[in-house]
Amino acid sequence: MDLISHLATGFAVALTPENLLYCFIGTMIGTAIGVLPGIGPVATIAMLLPLTFSLSPISSLIMLSGIYYGAQYGGSTTAILLNLPGESASAVTTIDGYQMARRGRAGPALASAALGSFFAGCVSTVLIAVFALPLTQLALEFGPAEYFSLMVLGLISSVALAHGSILKAIAMIVLGLLLGLVGTDIYSGAPRFTLGILEMSDGIDFVAVAVGLFGLAEILRNLEDEGEERSFVTTAITGLWPTRDDFRRMLGPVVRGTAIGSILGILPGGGALLSSFAAYTIEKKVSRNSAEFGKGAIEGVAAPESANNAGSQTSFIPMLTLGIPSNPVMALMIGAMIIQGIVPGPNVATDNPELFWGIIASMWIGNAMLLLLNLPLLGIWVKLLKVPYYVMFPAIIAFCCIGVYSVESNAFTLYEVAFFGALGYLMAKLDCEPAPLVLGFIIGPMVEEHLRRAMILSRGDPMIFVERPISAGLLIAAAATLVIVCLPSISKRRDEVFVEE
C-alpha cells in the first residue's frame, strides 16, 4: 500500500501542467538529439544545465530525465535509415536495422525499435518504483566507512565495464578525483590547487567542466567529420506496423533485452551502451534465426533497442537511492540536484518525496509521449537530418557560452569551458573517454569527505574500513572486480562485446 500511495504522490506531481510541459520538452529534445548524429544526451544535458537555475528542481530533473531516455528512442532512427547511429548506444542497431531498411522493411524496423523501447521503459520504471525505497532504507544504515567503500567499488566498476583501455580509464578517474579536490579544504579552510586564482577558491565549476568536455569537445570532433557524405535511404518508408511473424520473433528478444538492460543499467559504468551491445551478443547466440543476424534480422533491432532503454532508466536507481552516479549522464543529474540545493543520497526520498516519486512517475508519462513522437513524426526527424552542421554548431556554442556565463556572471567560467573543451578534444585524439573523468570529478569530493569522516571517527585507525563487515565486503568486491577484469581471457571477451560487426 505504501508503494501505491507513493506512486499516487508521484503522479499528482508529474501530471501538473507545468511538469507535463517540461516532460514533453525533454522527450522532444531527447528524440531530436538522438536523431542528430554526434550530439548525444551527455552533451545536451551539459549544455542545458545553466537553464535549470530558472526552473523548479522537479521540473528541471523531469526535463533532463526525458532528454536522456528520449535520446535512446531517437538514436535508432538514423541507425536504421542512414546506417549512422544518432546516439552511441544505437551503434549496434545499425547492423541489422540498416539491412532491413535496404530490403524495404524500414517501417517494421522502426516500429520494433519503438515498441521494444516502450515495453522496456515501462518494465524498468516498475523496477525503479519497487526497488528504490528498500535500497534507500538500506542506504540509511550506511556510515562514512561504508559510503567510502561503496564509492570505491563504483569507481572500479565503472572502469571495468567501460570500453577501451583500462589503464586510460583509471588515469581519467584519477585526474577527475584530483580536479574535484581543487578549491577550499572543507575542514581547514585552506585553499588547495588553486594556482593563486581567486575564482578557483570555490572549486572548478561543474557546469563548465560538463559543457567543455562533452559539449564543446564533441562539436570540435564532429566538425572534423563534416565532410563525410550522408546517404539517405531511397526506399520509401511504408507499412510501419510489423507482421504477426515479426511480433512472434520480437517477443523473446524484447523480454531478454529488457532483463539484460535492467540489470546492467544498475551497475556503475553500465547503462545504455553496454546493455545494447551485450543484448545483441547474447541474442545472436540464443536466437533460432542467428544465421540472419547481420542481414536484417528483426531480433537484432528489438533486443538492443529494448536493452538500451531499460539500461538508461534503471541507471536512475543508484543515483536516486545512494547518490552514486552509474554513468556520466547520472553524474550530470547529480550535478543538477546540487545546483538546485538538493543533497543527493538516500535522504532525498524522505526529505523530497515529491521530487523522488515525481521523477519515477514522469518516466511512464515520458515513455508514452515518446511512442507517439517517434512513429507519427518520423518525417520531421528525417528532415532534421538535413540541417548542415556548420549552421547548427556555431549557434550551439554561442548558446552554451551565454548559458554558462549567466550562471554566475563570471567571465572566468568561459575560460574554464574553453580549457576543458580543448582537453576533451585532446582526450578524444588519445582515445581517452571523458566519462570516467566526470565520474571521478563528481565522486571525488564525496570520497574525500567520507574518508576523512571515517578516519576522524576511528581516531586515525584505517582498520575501520575492514573491521566493519559491509565496508570490508565492498572493498573485497572492488579488488576482485579489478583483478578479474585484468585477466587476459576476461579482457579479450570484454573487448569483443564492443566490436561492431
NUMARRO-587716 format. One record per residue: x, y, z of N, C-alpha, C, O in turn; residue in one letter. Coordinates in pm, whole numbers, plus 50000, padded with zeros to 5 digits. Layout:
<rs>
XYZXYZXYZXYZA...
</rs>
This chain:
<rs>
500824987950000500005000050000500855012650000500495022849941M502025011650069502915023350071503365026849931503445038649894D503675016449851504125018949714503045025949633503335035149557L501785021649650500675027749576500505042249616500285050849531I500595045049746500445058949791501585067649743501395079249708S502805061849742503955069449691503795072549542504075083649498H503345062449466503135064749322502025074749297502085082649203L500995074349382499925084349369500475098349389500095107649317A501365099749487502025112749508502835116849385502815128349342T503565106949330504385109749213503575114049093503925123649025G502465107049066501635110748951500945124148972500735131648877F500595127249097499995140249125500965151549091500565162249046A502265148949113503295158949081503555159148931503605169748870V503725147248871504115146448729503005151048635503285155548525A501755150048678500635153448590500215168048599499215171948539L500945176248673500635190548674500975196248536501895191348471T500265206548491500525212048357501975215948335502525213548228P502615222048437504005226448422504925214548399505765214748309E504785204048483505685192548470505395184348345506305178548288N504135183748303503815177148176504485184348060504995178047967L504485197648066505125205547961506625202647955507175200547847L507285202548072508725200348072509075185848040510145183147985Y508195176448073508395162648033508335161547880509135154547819C507365168447821507245168347675508445175047610508985170047511F508875186547666510055193547612511275184447619512055183647523I511455177547733512605168747749512605157247651513625154347589G511455150647636511385139347543511535143947398512135137047316T510985155647366511125161147231512585164247200513095160447095M513265171247293514685174447273515495161547269516395160147186I515185152147358515905139447360515805132047229516795126847178G514595131447173514405124847043515195132046935515825125646850T515165145346937515865153146834517375151046841518015148946738A517945151546960519395149946970519795135346951520945132446915I518865126046976519135112146944519195110046794519995102046745G518335117146720518305116146574519565122346513520125116846419V519995133646566521145140746509522445133646545522765132746664L523185128646450524445121846481525455131546543525575143046500P526165126746645527225134646704526825143046822527685148546890G525505144346849525075152346964524325143047057523145140347036I524995137947158524395128347248523725134747368523775146947383G523095126647454522415132147572523355138547672522975148047740P524585133347681525525139147777525835153647740525785162547824V526165155847612526475169447567525265178547582525405190047624A524085173547548522885181947554522535185747696522245197347725T522555175847788522265178847928523295188347985522945197348062I524565186447947525605195747994525325209947948525505219548024A524905211347822524615224647768523405231147835523345243347850M522425222847874521185228247930521235230248081520305235748139L522315225748145522415227448290522205241848337521525244048437L522785251848267522565265648314521095269648317520695277848400P520285264048228518865267648224518105262648345517045268048379L518625252148412517895246448524517825255848644517025253648735T518655266248644518605275848756517265282848762516795286348871F516655284948648515395292448645514175283548661513045288548661S514365270248674513255260848689513215255448830514185256348905L512075249648866511975242848995512775229948987512975224648878S513255224649101514035212249096513305200749028513905193248952P512005199249056511255188148997511155189648846511405180048772I510795201548800510635203748656511955201748583511985195748476S513045206948640514335205848572514795191348562515305187248457S514615183548668515065169648665514165160848578514635151448515L512885163948574511975156748483512375159448338512375150348256I512715171848307513125175348170514435168448134514555162848025M515425168948224516715162748195516585147648183517245141448100L515725141648265515495127148255514895123648119515305113948056S513915131748074513295129347944514295130247830514205122847733G515255139347842516295140547739517105127647731517435122947622I517425122047848518285110047850517595098147786518115092447689Y516435094147839515835082147780515165085047646514915075747569Y514875097747616514375101247484515425099447376515105095847263G516685101847412517765100247314517925085747272518345082947160A517595076347363517705062247328516685058547220516955050247134Q515495064947225514505062847120514985068646987515015061846885Y515365081446991515705088446867516915083046796516995083646674G517875077546873519095072546812518885061346712519685059346622G517775053946730517525042746639517105047446500517275040046403S516555059546488516045064246358517165065246255517045059646146T518235072346288519345073546193520125060546180520685057646075T520165052646288520855039746281520195030946176520895023846103A518865031146168518135022746074518105028845934518305021645835I517875041845924517705048045793519015051545724519105050945602L520045055245804521275060345742522505051845772523595054845724L522335041045850523495033345895524445042045976525665040045973N523875051746047524655061446124523985063246259522925069646266L524555057946367523895058846497523825073146547524845079846559P522625077746577522475091246631522965092146773523315102946819G522995080946843523445080346981524295067846995524005057746932E525335068447078526315057547082525685044047114526135033747062S524655043847199524015031247236523275024947119522935013147125A523015032547014522315027346896523265022146789522845018346680S524565022046820525545017746720525275003446673525385000546554A524934994646766524724980646730523434978846649523294969046576V522514988246660521244987446585521494988846435520704983946354T522574995446397522864997346256523104984146184522854983046064T523584974046256523994961546192522834955146118522954951845999I521714953346186520554947046122519484957146081518744954845986D519404968346151518384978346118518554984045979517574985345905G519784987345943520034993145811519804982845701519334986245592Y520144970345730519894959845631518404957745608517984955045495Q517604959045714516154958345698515654969845611514774968045526M516214981845634515804993545555516154991745409515364995345321A517304986145380517724983845241516824973745171516684973845049R516214965045250515304955045193513854960045190512934952245165R513664972945216512334978645212511524976345338510304978045336G512184972545449511494969845574511894979745683512004976245800R512124992445641512475002745740511335004845839511575007245957A510085004045792508925006145879508874996345994508845000646110G508864983245968508874973646078510094974946169509994972646289P511254978546112512454980346194512264991946292512584990546411A511755003246244511505014746331510435011646434510545015646550L509385004346392508315000946485508814991446593508454993046710A509624981646556510144972246656511044979346757511034976046875S511834989146708512674996846799511825005046896512115005447016A510775011546845509925019946930509115011647029509035015047147A508525000646980507694992347069508554985247173508154984147289L509734980447133510634974047228511104983847334511184980447452G511424996047292511845006247387510725009947483510965012147602S509495010647431508355014047516508135003247621507935006347739F508164990647580507974979647676509084979847781508814978647900F510334981247736511474981247828511394993047924511704991748043A510995004647873510875016347958509845014548067510065018548181G508705008548032507645006348131508074996348237507844998448356C508694985348194509134975048289510214980348382510164978248503V511204987248325512304992348408511815002948506512365004148616S510795010548469510235020448562509545013448678509595018148791T508885002048651508294994048759509394989348855509214989848977V510514984948800511624980448884512154991748971512474989749088L512245003848913512695015348991511745017849107512185019949221I510435017549080509435020149184509485009549293509315012749411A509704996749255509684985849352510934985649439510854983849560V512104987649377513364985849449513934998749506514834998149591F513455010249463514065022749508513945024649658514935027749724A512755022749713512555025349856513325015649946513975020250040L513285002349920514104993250002515594996649999516264995950102P516105000149881517525003849872517805016749949518865018250010L516855025949945517015038350020517075035650170517905041450240T516205026750219516205023450361517485016250401518015018350510Q517995007650311519265000950338520405011050344521285010050429L520375020750253521455030750247521495039350373522555044550410A520355040850439520325048850562521125042250674521495048850771L521395029250661522185022050761523685023750738524485019750822E524065029750625525475031350592526105042650675525475052850702F527355040350714528135050750777529205055850682529235051750566G530085064750728531135070050640532015059350578532385060350461P532365048950656533235038350604532555030750491533175027850389A531265027650510530535020350407530365028650280530485023450169E530095041550297529945050150180531255051450103531265051249980Y532355052650175533655053450108533915040750028534315041449912F533675029150089533925016450020532985014749901533385009549797S531735019049916530775018149806531215026649688531095022449573L531725038549715532165047349608533425041949540533585043449419M534305035649618535475029149558535035017949464535555016649354V534045009849509533514999249424532885005049298533044999549189L532165016249312531555022649197532575027349096532385025648975G533655033349143534695038149052535395026448981535655027148861L535685015849057536335004148997535424997548895535864993448787I534144996448929533194990148836533034998248709532894992548601S533065011348721532935019748602534115017848510533975018648387S535295015248567536475012348486536334998648420536654997048303V535854988948497535764975248447534754973948334534974966348240A533644981248342532584979748244532674989548129531914988548033L533594999148137533765008548026534595001847917535444993447944A534325005747790535125000147682536375008647662536425020347701H537375002547602538625009547583539685004847683539474995147756G540795011647685541925007947770541595009747917541105020247959S541864999347997541635000148141542585010348203542195018048291I543835010248157544825019448212544415033948188544545042348278L543915036948068543475050548038542255054248121542125065648167K541345044748141540155047448223540555050648367539995059748428A541505043048421541985045748557542645059448565542445066848662I543435062848462544075076048459543045087248458543225097448524A541955085348383540895095448379540175096648513539825107648556M539975085148580539355085348713540225093348810539725101848884I541525090548809542445097548899542485112448869542485120648961V542505115948740542505130148703541225136948751541255148248800L540095130048737538835135648785538835137548936538345147648986G539385127749008539475128949154540315140949195539965148349287L541435142849125542315154249156541635167449125541735176949204L540945168349012540235180648978539125183649079538825195249106L538525173149134537475175049233537995180549364537215185749444G539295179449389539885184349513540265199049507540625205049608L540195204949388540555219149373539545227749449538335225549441V540065237449523539175246549597539615248049741540795247049772G538655250449829538935252749970538705239950049537675233450032T539655236350134539535224550219538325225850311538145236150376D537485215350316536225216350391536445216650541535565221050615I537615212050589537855211750733538765223150779538485229550881Y539845225650705540805235950748540525249550687540965259750741S539795249950575539525262650508540695267750426540645278950375G541745259750411542925263750332542665261250184542065251050148A543125270350097542965268149952543885256949904545005255549952P543405248949807544185237649755544165238049603543115239149540R545335236949544545485235649399544785246849321544325244749210F544715258649379544025269649312544955277849223544485286549149T546255275249229547255282449147547205297549173547585305449086L546735301449292546645315549326545515322949257545435335149265G544615315649190543485321949120542295322549214541805312249259I541845334549244540775336349341539485329449298538765323949381L539195329649168537945323749118537875308649140536795302749135E539035302349164539045287849183538955283849330539035272049362M538785293549418538715290349561537465282349596537455275049696S536415283549517535205275549538535215262649457534205255649450D536335259649395536435247749313536185250649166535745261549130G536455240849083536205242048939534715240748914534055231948970I534175249448832532745249648806532325237048731532835234148623D531375229648789530945216948728530305219248592530535211448499F529495229548579528835232348451529875234848343529735230148230V530935242348377531995245048280532695232148237532995230248119A532955223248334533585210448302532705202248208533175196848108V531415201448241530495193248162530325198848021530395191347923A530115211848011529915218047879531185216947795531125214447675V532335218847859533595218147785533905204147735534165202247616G533875194247827534265180647792533295174047696533705167047604L532005176347718531015169147638530395177647527530055172447421F530265190447552529645199047451530635204247349530575200747231G531555212647395532505219047304533415208847237533655209647116L533935199247315534835189247257534115180747154534705177247051A532855177347180532105169147085531865176846955531925171046847E531605189746966531405197946847532695198646764532665197146642I533815200946831535095201546760535385188346690535865188146576L535085177246757535355164146698534455161746576534905156346475R533195165746586532265163446476532525172646358532225169046244N533085184446383533415193346272534475187146181534525190146062L535315178546238536295171546155535615162046057536125159545947E534465156846098533765147146014532715153645925531925146745861D532695166845920531665173845844531685170245697530665170445630E532885166945648532985163845506532435150245468532315147145349G532105141845568531595128645537530215129545473529365137245517E530025121745372528765122245296527685114545368527925103845422E526475120045369525335113245425524485107645312524115114945220R524185095045318523375088845213522055084245272522025074845352S520975090845233519655087245284519145074745217519495071745103F518305067445289517675055645232516715060145124515865068745148V516845054445008515985058644897514635051444898513675056144836T514565040144967513315032544971512275040045054512585044745163T511065041145004510015047945078509675040045204509655027745205A509405047445311509075041145439507575038745442506785047845465I507195026345419505775022845417505555010745508506485003445540T504305008845549503964997245630504704996945762505494987845787G504435006945848505145007845975504854995946067505754991646140L503654990646065503274980446162503904966946126503774962446012W504584960346222505184947246195504114936646169502974938046211P504504926046100503604914946073503464906046197504174907846296T502534896646189502344887346302503624879346327503984876946442R504304875246220505554867846236506624876646300507424871846381D506644889546264507604898846327507354899746477508304899346556D506084900846517505764901646660506204888946732506714889546844F506004877446668506414864846730507924864446750508414860046854R508664869046650510124868946660510654879846754511744878446809R509894890446773510324901446859510144898347007510914903347090M509154890347042508744888747182509894884547272510164891047373L510564873447237511674868647320512824878547330513274881347441G513314883947216514394893747224514064906147306514924911347377P512824910847297512434922647375512484919647525512974927647604V511954907947563511954904147705513384902147755513754907147862V514204894847677515594892547719516384905647722517164908047814R516194913947620516884926747617516504935547735517354942447792G515234935347771514784943247887515434938348015515864946348098T515524925048031516144919348151517634922948158518134926848263A518324921448045519764924448042520014939248071520874942748152I519244947948005519414962348027519084966548167519744975348223G518054960548226517654964148362518754960848462518984968448556S519424949548441520504945648533521744954048512522304959348608I522184955348387523424962648359523274977548385524264984248416L522064982948372521864997048396522135001048539522555012348565G521904991848633522124994848775523604995548807524025003148894I524404987448736525824986548766526554999348726526265004948620L527505004148809528295015848770529075013248642529755003048629P528975022448548529655020848420528855013148318529285011848203G527695008048357526865000248265526045009348176526565015248081G524765010448206523905019448131523565014347993523665002447964G523165023647906522595020047777523605013947681523275004447609A524825019147677525795014647577526154999947596526044992047503L526594996347716526974982447742525764973247726525904962047676L524594977847770523384969647762523054965747619522734954247591S523134975347527522764972447389523724962647324523294953547253S525024964347347526004955147288525884941247349525954931247277F525694940447482525574927447547524314920247501524344908147478A523204927547487521944921347443522074915847302521584904947274A522734923247214522914918547076523784906047072523484896447001Y524874906247150525794894747152525094882247202525244871447145T524324883647310523614872147368522514867347274522344855347254I521764876747216520664872947127521184865547005520534856246956E522334869446957522914862746840523254848246870523224839746780K523574845346997523944831647036522724823047065522754810947041K521644828947117520494820847160519374820547057518494811947066V519374829546961518264830446866518244818546769519294813346730S517034814346733516874803846632517214808946492517474801146401R517194822046477517474828146346518844834946344519014845346281N519804829046414521124835246425521804836946290522644845746273S521454828446193522064829446060521674842345989522384846845899A520554848246028520084860545964520704873146024520584883945968E521384871646137521964883546201523024889546109523864882446053F522964902646096523844909746004523254911245866523814918345781G522114904445841521474905045709520074911145717519364911945616K519674915545838518354921645851517424914045943516224913345916G517954908246051517124901046148516444911046240517094919846296A515124909846255514394919146339514794917546486514674926946565I515254905546523515744903446660516944912346689517134916846803E517764914946586518944923246604518634937946623519524945846657G517384941646602516934955346629516184955946762516414964846844V515284946346783514424946446902515224944647031514964951647129A516184935347032516924932447155517774944247203517614948447318A518664949747119519494960947169518704973547199519044980947291P517634976247122516854988247149516084987047280515924996847352E515594974947311514954972847441515964974147554515694980147657S517154968347532518184968447636518684982547665518864986047782A518904990647560519475003847587518475012847660518875021247741N517165011147631516195019447702516035014847846515915023047937N516015001647867515934996548005517165000648085517055004748201A518354999648022519585003348090519635018048126520145021748231G519105026548037519145040848064518255044448182518555053848256S517145037148201516215040748308516565034348441516395040748545Q517045021948442517425016148571518705022348626519025020648744T519455029548542520635036648594520235047848690521085053348760S518945051248694518475061048791518435055348932518435062949029F518405042048947518255035949081519405039749174519135045049281I520695037249138521765041349231521855056449249522255061149354P521475064049145521525078549157520475083549257520785092049341M519265078449248518195083149335518315077749477517975084849572L518785065349493518795059049625520085061149702520045062949824T521225060949633522515061749701523265074749674524225078049743L522815082249573523545094249536524825091149462525735099349456G524915078949404526095074549330525765074249182524835067149142I526505081549097526225081148953526755068548889527915064948911P525935061648810526375049448743526945052148605527545043248545S526755064148553527295067748422527385083048414526875089848504N528005088548310528185103048305526895111048306526855122148360P525805105648247524545112948249524035114148391523545124748432V524145103248468523715103848608524605113348690524145119548786M525875114348651526755124048716526245138348691526265146748781A525805140848569525245154048538523935156248612523655167448655L523135145748629521885146948703522155150348849521455158548909M523185144048906523565147349044524055161749051523765168849147I524805165948947525225179948942524045189348939524065199849004G522995185748864521795194048858521105194648994520585205149031A521095183549068520505183349202521285192349296520695199749375M522595191649288523435200149374523225214749342523155223149431I523135217949212522875231649169521575236849230521465248549265I520585227949242519275231749296519245231549449518205233949510Q520395228549511520465228549656519975215649721519675215549841G519895204849644519445191849696520665182949715521475181449623I520795176949833521915168149861521555154149813520635148049867V522275148749711521945135449659522195124749765523105126049847P521395114349763521565103449858520235097949905519185101749855G520285088950003519055082350048518055091650115516875088250123P518505103250162517575112350228516645119550131515685125850173N516925118550001516065125249902514655119649909513685127249900V514515106349927513195100049930512365104850047511145105850037A513015107750160512275112150279512145127250286511115132450329T513195134450245513165149150253512445155450135511825166050149D512515149050019511875154449897511075143549827511395139949714N510025138149891509275127149828508605131249698508455122949608P508185144049687507565148449561508545147749446508195143649336E509805151649473510845150849370511145136349335511185132649218L511355128149436511745114149420510705106449339511035100249238F509465106849383508415099149317507875106149193507325099649103W508025119349187507615126649067508455122848946507935121548836G509775121148967510665116948859510285102948811510225100348691I510035093848906509685080048870508385079648790508295073048687I507355086948838506075087148768506185093448630505515089248536A507055103548618507205110248489507775101148382507605103648263S508465090448423509055081248326507985073648250508125071348130M506905069748317505805063148247505185072848146504915069248032W504965085048192504355095048103505275097947986504835098747871I506575099348014507535102147909507625091147806507745093947686G507575078547850507625067347755506405067247663506525064247545N505245070647718504035071547634504175082847532503805081247416A504725094147576504945105347484505915101447373505715105047257M506955094147409507965090447310507425080947204507815081847087L506535072047243505945063147145505155070947041505155067546923L504485081647087503715090046995504615099246913504265102946801L505755103046969506655112246899507445105246788507725111346685L507795092546808508755086146719508155081346588508765083246483N506995075146592506445069546468505645079546386505925081046267L504645086746443503885096146360504715107746306504435112946198P505745111846382506535123546342507835119546273508795127246272L507875107646217509105102646156509615111846046510825113946034L508705117345964509115126045854509845138445902510785143045838G509415143846017510085155846072511515152546112512425160346088I511715140746175513065137346221513995134946103515185138146111W513475129445994514315127445876514735140945817515885142545776V513805150645814514145163945761515155171145850515975178945803K515095168245981516035174646073517475170946040518395178546067L517665159145982519005154545947519635162945837520855162545818L518825170545764519345178445652519905191945695520445199245612K519785195445825520335208145872521855207045873522395198245940V522575215745802524055214845797524675217445933524205225946009P525735210045964526415211946091527035225946103527075231546213Y527505231545991528165244646000527165255746037527575266646077Y525885253046023524855262446068524495259746213524285269046291V524405247046248523935243146381524965245646491524615251046596M526205241846468527195241846575527585255746626527715257346748F527785265946541528075279246597526955284346688527225290646791P525715281446651524595285746736524625278446871524325284346974A524995265546869525075257946993526175263247083525985264547204I527345266447024528455271747103528075285147167528355287447285I527445293947090527015306847144526005304847257526065311747359A525085295647238524075292647340524745287647468524365291647578F525745278847453526465273547569527175284647647527095285247770C527865293347574528625304047640527695313647716528005317847827C526565316947654525605325747721525065319047847524945325347952I524735306047835524195298747948525175297548062524805299748178G526435294148032527445292648136527725306048205527855306848327V527815316648124528085329848181526945334448272527175341048373Y525705331048233524555335748310524445329248447523755334448535S525145317848467525045310948596525585319648708524915321648810V526805324948691527425332948797527865346648747528455354348823E527585349748621528025362448561529525364448580529985375448611S530255353648560531705353948581532385349448451532185338148406N533175358348394533835355248267534855344048281535205337648182A535345341548404536345331148423535805317348385536555308848338F534505315248404533915302248368534015299548219534075287948177T534025310148137534175308347992535575303247959535755295147868L536575308048034537925302848015537985288048055538675280047991Y537245284548162537195270548203536555261848095537025250748067E535485266948034534825259547926535805257347811535905246247758V536535267847773537505266747663538595256647697538995248647613A539085257247822540145248047864539685233547858540365224947802F538515230947915538035217147918537535212547780537515200647751F537145222047696536825218347559538065213547486538025203447416G539165220947502540435216847440540925203647500541445195047428A540775202247633541185189747698540355177847647540895167147622L539055179947633538195169347582538545165347440538525153547406G538875175147357539275172447219540575164547216540725155147138Y541535168347303542805161147312542585146847360543205137447311L541685145347457541385131947508540785123147399541105111247391M539925128947314539345121247204540435116647107540375105447056A541425125247082542515121646993543375110347052543945102246979K543455109947186544255099747254543435087547292543915078647363L542165087047244541265075947276541035074347426540945063247477D540935085647495540615085647638539175090347655538795100947605C538375082547726536975086147746536845096947853537485096047957E536025107147830535815117347932534885112848045534885118848152P534085102248021533115097948121533745094548255533255099348357A534815086348262535425083548393535925096148463535885097048585P536415105848386536885118348447535745125448518535915130248631L534575126248453533435133048515532945125448637532575131548738V532925112148629532535104148745533485106748862533045108548976L534785107048832535755109948938535605123948992535755126149113G535305133548905535135147548948533945149049042534015156449140F532855141949011531655142849095531845135249226531505140249333I532395123049216532515114649334533705118449421533705115649541I534735124949363535945128249436535715135349568536195130549671G534995146649570534745153449698533975144649797534205145449917P533065136149747532315127049836533245116549896533155113450015M534145111149813535105101249862535975107249971536175101050076V536475119449948537315126050047536555128650176537075126150285E535335133550163534555136850282534295124550368534485124950490E533855113550305533555101450382534825094750434534805088850542H535915095550359537195090250407537645097550533538025091250632L537595110550530538065118450645537115117150764537555116950879R535815116150736534865113950846535135100650915535145099751038R535355090150835535615076950892536905076950973536965070751080A537925083850924539205084450996539075092451124539725089151224M538245102851124538015110651247537295102151351537655102351469I536265094651307535515086151399536385075051458536195071051573L537345070051377538205059251425539485064451488540355056651526S539595077751501540795084151557542055080251479543105077451536R541905080251348543055077951261543375063451234544415060551175G542525054151275542785039851254542145035351122540915034951112D542955031951021542375027950892541695014350896541015010650800P541855006851006541224993651015539704994551019539024984351005M539165006451038537715008051040537085003150909535934998650907I537835004150799537285000450668537204985250649536434980550565F537984977650727537934963050715537274956550836536874944850830V537164963850945536514958351065534994958551052534314950251111E534464968050974533014968650954532664959350838533194961050728R531784949650860531544938950761531134944050623531654939450522P530184953450618529704958250488530814965250412531004963050292I531564973750483532674980850421533724971150369534214972750257S534064961250449535064951450408534594943650285535364941150193A533314939850285532764932450171532814940650043533124935249937G532504953450052532534962049934533954963749882534164963749761L534924965249972536314966749929536834953849865537564954249767L536444942349920536844929549861536234928149721536904923449628I534964932149707534314931549576535024940649476535184936949360A535444952449521536164961749433537494955849388537854956549271A538234949949483539534944049449539354932249355540114930649259A538334923849383538094912249297537694916549156538124910449058A536894926949146536474932049015537674936648934537774933648815T538574943948998539754949048927540674937648883541214937948773L540844927648970541714916348936541114908248821541824904548727V539814905448830539164897048729539204903748592539474897248492I538914916848588538844923548459540224924848394540324926948273V541274923748474542634924648418543144911348366544184910848300C542424900348396542844887348344542774887448191541824892748135L543754881748123543794882347976542534876947910542034882947815P542004865547959540824859647895539604868647911538834870347816S539434874348029538304883248054538464896147975537484901247920I539684901347968539934913647894539604911947747539064921047684S539934900147691539644897647550538144897247526537654903147430K537404890247613535954889447598535314903147618534344906647551R535864910847708535344924347734535454933047609534544940647578R536584931847537536754939547414535814934747304535324942647224D535574921447300534724915847195533284920747204532594921747103E532834923747325531444928347343531194941047264530094943147213V532224949447255532044962547192532444962747045532484973346984F532734951146987533104950746846531854952146762530894944646778V531864961746671530754963646579531024955746452531994958246380E530144946146425530394937446309529944944446181530064938846073E
</rs>
